[in-house]
Amino acid sequence: MIQSAAYDIIKHEGIMIGREEGMIIGTQEMVIEALEERFGVIAPIVIKQIKSITIRDLLKKLLKCAIKAKDIEEFKEYLKTAMS
């Protein structure tokens, strides 16, 4: 079967979208894991809020905050600010 140029473009775009989605999900999971490692069990609402964020740069900032926050309350305040 001969593939058309249009098919190749669509296939490439699909792969790129899949990679981006995978990186977002991976970063969401890293934020959650960092919080669990530092503070123990995390409230489901916090996990839901983190999983609702699809901007990778924001997730990377949240990861840094998860690492540096003095407690979960400080992280939740940053999360609230980030989501508004």
Buried (B, 14 or more C-beta within 10 A) or exposed (E): EEEEEEEEEEEEEEEEEEEEEEEBEEBBEBBBEBBEEBBEEBEEEBBEBBBEBEEBEBBEBBBEBBBEBEEBEEBBEBBEEBEE
